[in-house]
Amino acid sequence: MEAPVPTSPALSVVQVSKAFPTPEGGEVRALIEVSLDVADGSFTVLLGPSGCGKTTLLRCIAGLESPDDGQILLRGERIDQVPVWKRRVNTVFQSYALFPHMTVEQNIAFGLQMDRLAKAEITQRVGQALELVRLTDLGRRKPSQLSGGQQQRVALARALAKQPQVLLLDEPLSALDLKLRRGMQSELKRLQRETSITFILVTHDQGEAMAMGDQVAVFNAGRIVQLGSPEEVYTRPRTAFVADFIGEANLVPAGQRDGQIVIEGFGTIEPAALADPGASAAAQVTLAIRPENIHLDEDPDGPATVTEVTFTGGDIHVDVLLGPHPITARLPAHGVTPPRAGAQVRPRFLAGSVRVMADE
């Protein structure tokens, strides 16, 4: 899905930095001059490994942390110095944080009562929120009487009832099993479409990011290293880190001589296979090749040796030794006869599929 065309951003993060002190007297730089625009009514995913800064940024937007430098603007107005309770943002946490002694309806109503809304409006908003998350018949149950997925829906309903301009989601699906998690991914997308509220989701799950985001901000070591649609960050990664973190990628060292890319033990890469000919003039480069973009032709004189063949259900993974370099090809499980372990093969790369990686 292509990212929506931005008009004025719902949220702008401008050169935000944040450091935390260490017990040894040093500091950890969690965010380093991070800038990000989030389009109104979009679904943005902050993706990266543990400790990369994505949750710190979410907490700065929510008001749970204060940036050391930079600004955060909501619809053009600075909020980084505004108290948490005055920000038109709401957060859904991984733990759900439901009150166990309250019913579902009471949990959803609590924040509205703190805002001193009229009783009639609270009743209306609670009913609308329950309808949105499809829990209309469970309003009088306690959290302990609900499944994990239902508790997650209550946490979402409580946040949506406040009608935030931006909804922040801090790894809200990580406690769910795989099947339920996939179902809730669809539910979150549906809720975002139906409410048109701007969603910002933090996750370390690449599949989740690909499935849900209009745009994905990939974090590494406190910086956004790539921002784009899911298709863009998967098919056109800018760095070896992004290529390796998003899905599977073969990262192969290669040399560049006389304008040609050469892999030791394999030979020259066909120019048509390169996604970006002339992308780098460096003598030594790293190539990123997705496993599904590799075809293997059995050839007794082929430059590569099959080391293992693994059936995974819908795919067959074929591990190959390309000179000194191990690579993996992913073949469909049906309609293709995979080579045997020990066979010599000649790898072919799909046109435009081999990317020359920029320096980190």
Secondary structure, DSSP 4 states (H G I P E B T S, - for coil): -PPPPPSSEEEEEEEEEEEEE-TTS-EEEEEEEEEEEEETT-EEEEE-STTSSHHHHHHHHHTSS--SEEEEEETTEE-TTS-GGGSSEEEE-TT----TTS-HHHHHHHHHHHTT--HHHHHHHHHHHHHHTT-GGGTTS-GGGS-HHHHHHHHHHHHHHT--SEEEEESTTTTS-HHHHHHHHHHHHHHHHHH--EEEEEES-HHHHHHH-SEEEEEETTEEEEEE-HHHHHHS-SBHHHHHHSS--EEEEEEEETTEEEETTTEEPPGGGBSSTTS---SEEEEEE-GGGEEEEE-TT-SEEEEEEEE-SSEEEEEEEETTEEEEEEEESSS--PPPTT-EEEEEE-TT-BEEPBP-
